[in-house]
């Protein structure tokens, strides 16, 4: 059973959100997504990540990868997946132009993996990660959201896994974006605590100068090939340097993971607006980017969409 439903389902303030399937006509077509990506590239955006939900559930997603990878100015195209469908799509994705990938994997223990995800699928994910490496995708990253009392006892094992398999492991603080609204401050394992525990067992050295827009503070193993990164949006927010913009599957622009306001783009795309008009709209949205996310502040309001609907 999914741990949200098991531990928190009956809390008075725990209101799981019901996500309804969107009608097909409310979902952006690949042509519409490619157009937005092309206009964004014209404004200087050179990195695009396909995420979800689960992007590999979208039929023909490899066609979208091919369309985006051929846009002049797009230098970096990545995809984040839970890994369950990756083996079926891997070769087609690579041929279409996908060069790097991130897998979500919060546990290396089969029982704990099933407890967290509600699915007995650890083997599929591990095999998908190996296949991505065999296909030459680089870097292959693995994202683990660390939750106290759930998987924090696996921090060292996850670090050892990244070292042994020559992976880039990303340890991410638990954020208030879960669909069951189960987030509690005491469940957050601070990034500095994660790093201290890893350093107690392994010798680490910094990877070099960190770009201001990077979300992760990165370290490499002194005697190994792997890498770890610590992403601490709750205890060490990096809002002032965030340069990300998100386009939802139903055509809304979000300027922050925690935005409570979305900027509707789909009607403009379908009303026949010119590239110049759409570009002006994109510029206006970026200027409305929030100053910070307000987590832990009295006026914090959790966004209506959970992480599974926004993407990381």
Secondary structure, 3 states (H helix, E strand, C coil): CCHHHHHHCCCCCCCCCCCCCCCHHHCCCHHHHHHHHHHHHHCCCCEEEECCCCHHHCCCHHHHHHHHHCCCCCCEEEEEECCCCHHHHHHHHHHHCCCEEEEECCCCCHHHHHHHHCCCCHHHHHHHHHHHHHCCCCCEEEEEEEECCCCHHHHHHHHHHHHHHCCEEEEEECCCCCCCCCCCHHHECCHHHHHHHHHHHCCEEECCCCCCCCCCEEEEECCCCCEEEEECCCCCCCHHHCCCCEECCCCEEECCCCCCCCEECHHHHHCCCCHHHHHHHHHHHHCCCCCCCCCCCCCCCCCCCCHHHHCC
